């Protein structure tokens, strides 16, 4: 998957049940421990579901995404917020179309976040190293890099538990998975049926294939240290407990 295209315009409907408040709470707790930032970059910001509320909480946000469609949806969402246009005018939110493997801003930021398993879409080890290196370079000294990824065992569970089906009034999907276990890589195949806006009886169907790869948790930690981060901790499933193989999501906290 190179960019989201049509998927961007149904993304929020499909992701309505995602635990966005939990990601926000994890970030706030981390910043309480390591220092509250003023400027924050979000890698893989998508439609701004975390960027926008963080701006509302007072942070100066830069949302970075590869997909122009996702950023267009994010901009529209922001403008619909009561304070959206003020955020844009004051520079509290900016959108930047870049690849997270080589992102760069004019000035370093206090913190970087990348949640909702964005880094699982980075499919080669060298590209993970590039993300870590770019992020290290883009942070101020003492800055924090917070991100989550699927544990490799989570991809196995996806294949074992498939297919997944959603059947809602406005949108439905059939989701199947195909796992390449030696590479810890999984292809998600989605057939999506979305109701046409303003028409109660007309649906459009489109197909999406998304590929994710999981990495050995210790390897990820060592690569962060090799990139220059001085302190790296790994937690499990939104909780401040050490991660083990029972974790579904691994949360990394890296300090420059």
C-alpha positions in Angstrom: 0.0 0.0 0.0 1.7 3.2 -1.2 -1.1 5.6 -0.1 -4.6 5.5 1.1 -6.6 7.0 -1.8 -10.3 6.1 -1.5 -9.7 4.5 1.9 -9.0 7.9 3.4 -12.6 9.0 2.9 -14.1 6.0 4.9 -11.2 5.7 7.3 -12.9 7.4 10.2 -16.0 5.4 9.9 -14.0 2.2 9.9 -11.8 3.3 12.8 -14.6 4.8 15.0 -14.0 2.2 17.8 -10.2 2.6 18.0 -8.9 3.6 21.4 -7.8 7.2 20.6 -8.4 8.3 24.2 -6.0 5.6 25.4 -3.3 6.8 23.0 -3.7 10.3 24.2 -3.6 9.3 27.8 -0.4 7.3 27.2 1.3 10.3 25.6 0.2 12.6 28.4 1.5 10.2 31.1 4.8 9.8 29.3 5.2 13.5 29.0 4.4 13.8 32.7 7.3 11.5 33.4 9.9 12.8 30.8 8.9 16.5 30.4 6.0 18.2 28.8 6.6 19.3 25.2 5.5 22.4 23.4 6.1 21.2 19.8 5.1 17.7 18.7 5.3 15.9 15.4 3.1 13.0 14.6 4.3 10.4 12.1 1.5 8.8 10.1 -1.0 11.2 11.4 -3.8 10.0 9.1 -7.0 12.0 9.4 -5.8 13.9 12.4 -7.7 12.0 15.1 -4.8 12.4 17.5 -3.2 15.6 16.1 -6.4 17.7 16.4 -7.2 16.9 20.1 -3.6 17.4 21.0 -3.7 20.8 19.5 -6.8 21.4 21.5 -4.8 20.5 24.6 -2.3 23.3 23.8 0.5 21.5 21.9 1.8 22.9 18.6 1.3 20.0 16.3 2.8 19.0 13.0 0.9 16.1 11.4 3.1 14.2 8.9 1.6 11.6 6.5 2.5 10.1 3.1 -1.1 10.3 1.8 -2.4 13.6 0.4 -5.9 12.2 0.7 -5.5 11.5 4.4 -4.2 15.0 5.0 -7.1 16.5 3.0 -9.6 14.7 5.3 -7.6 15.9 8.3 -7.7 19.5 7.1 -11.4 19.3 6.6 -11.9 17.8 10.1 -9.8 20.6 11.6 -11.8 23.3 9.8 -15.0 21.8 11.2 -13.7 22.2 14.8 -14.8 25.3 16.7 -11.2 26.4 17.1 -9.9 24.9 13.8 -9.3 28.0 11.8 -7.7 29.7 14.8 -5.3 26.8 15.2 -4.3 27.2 11.5 -3.9 30.9 11.8 -1.8 30.7 14.9 0.3 27.8 13.6 -0.9 25.4 16.3 -1.5 22.8 13.5 0.3 22.2 10.2 0.1 19.3 7.8 3.1 18.0 6.0 3.2 15.4 3.3 6.4 13.4 3.8 7.6 9.8 4.1 8.3 9.0 7.7 11.5 7.2 6.6 13.1 10.6 5.8 10.9 13.2 7.4 12.4 16.6 8.2 11.1 19.9 9.6 12.7 23.3 9.6 13.3 23.2 13.4 13.6 20.2 15.8 10.6 19.4 18.0 10.2 18.5 21.6 8.4 15.2 21.0 7.5 12.8 18.3 4.6 10.3 18.3 3.5 7.5 16.0 0.6 5.5 17.2 -2.0 3.1 15.7 0.7 0.6 14.6 2.0 3.0 11.9 5.5 1.6 12.0 4.2 -1.9 11.2 3.6 -0.5 7.6 7.4 0.0 7.3 8.3 -3.4 5.7 12.1 -3.5 5.6 14.6 -3.4 8.5 16.7 -0.7 6.8 13.7 1.5 6.5 12.9 1.1 10.2 16.5 2.3 10.9 15.8 5.3 8.6 12.7 6.2 10.6 14.6 6.0 13.9 17.5 8.0 12.5 15.3 10.7 11.0 13.4 10.9 14.3 16.5 11.2 16.4 17.7 14.0 14.1 14.3 15.7 14.3 14.2 15.8 18.1 15.6 18.4 20.5 18.0 17.0 23.2 15.9 15.4 25.9 13.0 14.9 23.5 10.8 11.8 23.5 9.8 9.4 20.7 6.6 7.5 21.6 5.2 4.8 19.3 3.4 1.5 19.3 3.6 -1.6 17.1 1.9 -4.9 16.9 3.7 -7.7 18.7 4.7 -10.5 16.2 2.3 -12.8 18.0 -0.6 -10.5 17.2 -0.1 -11.1 13.5 -0.4 -14.9 14.1 -3.7 -14.2 16.0 -5.0 -12.2 13.1 -4.6 -15.1 10.7 -6.0 -17.6 13.2 -9.1 -15.5 13.9 -9.9 -14.3 10.4 -12.2 -13.6 8.6 -13.5 -10.4 10.2 -16.8 -8.8 9.2 -18.3 -5.4 9.8 -22.0 -4.8 8.9 -23.2 -1.3 9.6 -25.8 0.8 7.9 -23.4 3.1 6.1 -20.4 0.9 5.7 -19.5 -2.8 5.7 -16.4 -4.9 5.0 -15.1 -8.4 4.7 -11.5 -8.6 5.9 -9.2 -11.6 5.4 -5.5 -12.1 6.2 -2.6 -14.0 4.7 0.5 -14.4 6.9 4.1 -14.9 5.8 5.3 -16.3 9.2 9.1 -16.4 8.5 9.0 -12.7 7.6 6.4 -11.9 10.3 4.5 -10.1 7.5 0.8 -10.1 6.9 -1.4 -8.9 4.0 -4.8 -7.6 5.0 -7.4 -7.9 2.2 -10.5 -5.8 2.6 -13.6 -5.7 0.4 -15.4 -2.4 1.5 -19.0 -1.4 0.8 -19.6 2.3 1.5 -23.0 4.0 1.1 -22.9 6.9 -1.3 -23.4 10.2 0.4 -27.0 11.4 0.2 -28.3 8.1 -1.3 -29.8 5.6 1.1 -29.9 2.7 -1.4 -26.6 3.0 -3.3 -23.3 1.5 -2.2 -19.9 1.5 -3.8 -17.4 -1.3 -3.4 -13.7 -1.1 -3.5 -10.8 -3.3 -2.6 -7.9 -2.5 -0.3 -4.7 -4.5 0.4 -2.6 -3.4 3.4 0.7 -5.0 4.3 2.2 -4.9 7.8 5.4 -6.5 9.2 6.2 -7.1 12.9 9.7 -7.0 14.3 11.5 -8.7 17.2 10.9 -6.4 20.2 14.5 -6.6 21.4 15.8 -5.9 17.9 13.6 -2.7 17.8 15.0 -1.6 21.2 18.6 -2.2 20.1 18.1 -0.3 16.8 16.7 2.7 18.8 19.8 2.7 20.9 22.0 2.3 17.8 20.3 5.4 16.4 21.5 7.4 19.4 18.6 7.3 21.9 20.0 7.2 25.4 17.1 5.5 27.1 14.5 3.0 25.7 11.6 1.4 27.6 9.0 -1.0 26.2 5.5 -1.4 27.7 2.4 -3.5 27.0 -1.0 -2.6 25.8 -1.4 1.1 27.0 -0.2 0.1 30.5 3.0 1.1 32.2 4.1 -2.5 32.7 7.0 -4.3 31.1 6.1 -6.0 27.8 6.4 -9.7 27.4 5.1 -12.2 24.7 1.5 -11.9 26.0 1.4 -8.3 24.8 -0.7 -7.4 21.8 0.7 -3.9 21.3 4.2 -2.9 22.3 4.7 0.8 23.4 8.2 2.2 23.0 9.4 5.3 24.9 12.8 6.5 23.6 14.6 9.5 25.0 17.2 11.5 23.1 
